[in-house]
């Protein structure tokens, strides 16, 4: 079961990268593409957490979620900072 979950996490990560590239290619805005990538990475982290439940895995999943939240705040604040 662990190998299946690890492979699933890898597939979700690859799908996230491809989805983020597609979102950026269509919109040409990082504010559209970054949340897509970070949502997929969060999902992959949670799948990986299901494969290996340890404190290290929990900390990695929490770190990914924290980075996602900080990046979302930063991307949302960036347009306001650029306006004259």
Buried (B, 14 or more C-beta within 10 A) or exposed (E): EEEEBBEBBEEBBEEBBEBBEEBBEEEEEBBBBBBBBBBBBBBBBBBBBBBEEEEEBEEBBEEBBEEBEEBBEEBEEEEEEEEE
